[in-house]
């Protein structure tokens, strides 16, 4: 029965199960040429990388761009959340270089006490920061275990419940919630910033090197574990 079903199964059957309610940003990042990509839901339009992209890597959805210094994305004034908002975000990620630090998604101002939010590679762990003023007025949650597998495509996702507490953050790897430790749990002020949303970089010098991302999604609500 399974073999018979498989012959006629269409990808669209599964796409219908992926939540679209309050989907603010969705970029597949699979164009395969030039340095221009297109939003497919939420914030639509074209976005130009800061430099030439290397599309030679194969991703989850066709060619996947390599992000590095001089080749990442500025998505503009979007996802400027407040600490009391619920939101969720993540992507498919392939990291080539273990043991380094690199922002995957970030709307974070390095020059203003790291105000904003992010998802970062921290060695072989993943970390989330939600910050008004680092480190005195901020949340930081990190996976307890070394969940990152270099050279392997993995799905990293964050949900946040707007509580301004570390317990309101959940980290998922390949759809499964992972154990976390809270290194900072003192958030009490605004996290809104004037810096743009970026893929592969915070606002200035902190940049992802030699990583590939696809299917970037940001939601204006907290997704349930089943939705993730």
N, C-alpha and C positions, 0 to 999 in steps of 0.2 A: 504493500500500500504506500509506504514511504517513497519507494523508487518511482512509482507511478505519479505521485504528487510532485516529486522533485522535477520531473520532466516539464511540467507546465507552470511551475512556481515563478512568480514575478517579483522583482525587488520592491515594486510599489506596494505589495501586500504588507511588507514589513515597515515601510516608510510611514504607513498610516498609524502605526503604533507609537511613533515618536511624537512626544508632546509638542504642540505649537502654541498653546495658550500663553500669552505674554512673552513670546519669543522676541527679544529685542535685537539681537545680532545673530546672524548665521552666515558663516563663510565656509564653503567646502575646501577652498584652496587646492583645486585640482585642475586649473586651467592648462597647465603644461607648457606655456610659452609666455614670453615677454615678462614684464614686471607689474602687470595689471591684473587684479582679481575682482570678482564681483560678488556682492552680497546676494543671497538667494532667498532670504526671508528677513523680517524685521527691518533693520536699517539696510535698505537696498542701495544700489549704485555701484560705482567702480572705485577701487582703492589702489593707489600706486605705491609699490614698495620704494623704500629709500634708495635702493640700488638694484643692480642686476641680480636676478634670482637663478639659482641652480635647480633645474627641474628634473635632474637625472634619477632621483630616488623614486622608488615605487611605494605608494602609500596605501591606505585603506580604500581610497576612492580614486585610483589612478595616480598620475604624477603628483609628487608632493614637493613643495619648495623647501630648500635649505635656508634657515634663518641664521644670520650671523651679523657681526658688526658691519654696518653699511647696507644691509639688506634685510629690513624688517618693515612692519606696517604701522602707520599712524592712521587710526580710524576716526579721529576728530572728537568733537564734543558729544560723546555718547556714554551711557552707563555711569553717569555722575551720581552714584547712589549716596544716600545718607545712612548713618549707622542704624537708624530705626527702620529702614526698608528691608524687606525680604528680597533676596536675589540668589541666583544660581549661575554657575558658569564652568566651562571646561572645554576639553578638546581631545582628539586623538593625538598622541605625542610619540615621537621616536627620538630618543637622545643617543647620540653616538659617543659622547665623551663623558665617562663617569667621574664622580668625585669633584665636580665643579658647581658653581652657582650660576643660575641663569633664570631670568623672568620668562615665563611662558605667556601669561596674560597679565596686564597691569594697567591700572589707571592710578599711578602713584608718582608724586612729585618729590624727587630726591632733594631738591633745593628748599623745600618747605617742610622739613622734619618728616619726610617720607609719607606725607598725607595721601590717603587714598586706600586702594585695595589691590591685591595681586594674587597670583599663583606662581610659585617658583620651584625650580629644581634646586635642592640643597644637598649636594653630594648624591647619594643614592636614595635620599628621602624626598618627599614633597612637603612644602610649607605654604601656609596662607597667612597673609598679614592684612588686617583692617586697622587703619591708623589715623589718628588725629595728630598726635605728636609722639614720635618714637624716641625712647621706649616707654615713657611715663604714662602715655594716654593711648593705649593700643591693645589689640588682640594679636596673638601669634599662636597658631596651632600647627603642629608638625606631625607627620606620621611617626609612630614609635619605631617601626621597622624600616629596613632598607627595601622599599617597595619598587624602586625604579630599576628596570632591567635594560642596560645599555644595548642598543641595536634591535630592540623589540618594540613594535607598536603597542602602546598601552592607552587606555582611556582614563584620563584624570578628570575628576569632577568635584565641585564644591557646592554645598548648599548652606545658606545662612538664613536664620529666622528673625533677624532684626532685633534681637534681645540685647545687643551690646555686650554679650557674654561669650566666653570661649566655648561654653557648652552648646551654644547655638550654631556652631560650625560643624559640619560633617565633611569628611574627605572620602571619596570613592575611587577605587582603582578597579578598572574593568567591571564596573557596576556593583561592586561589593564595598560596603563601608569598612574602613580600616581603623585600627586602634590608633589613637592620637595622644599627644601630650600637649598641654597648654603652657607655653613658655611666658606668655604675657596675657593678662586678663584684667586690664584696667581701663578699658575704653569708656569715655564719658562725654566726649565732645564731637563736633562735626568731623566728618571724613570727606566732605565735598572739596574738590580741588579744581583749579583752572587748567591743569595739564590734560592732554588728550588721552584717550584710550589707545593702547599700543599692543601689538602682538610681537613678542620676542625682545621687549625692552621695557625698562622703566622710563623715567623722563630724560635721563642724561647718559650716564656712563655705564650703568649696569645693564648688560646685554646678554642674550642667549647666544652661545656659540655652537654651531654645528648641530642644530636641532631642527626637526621637521614637525610641523603641525598640520592637522586637517580637521574639518568638521568643527570649527570653533562655534560655540553656542553660548549666548548669555540670555538669561531669563529674568524678567522683572517680578519674580516670585520664587518661593522655595519649592523645589521639586520634591516629591516623595521619593522614598528609596525605590519603589517599584518603577517610577518614571525614569529615574536614573538608570 
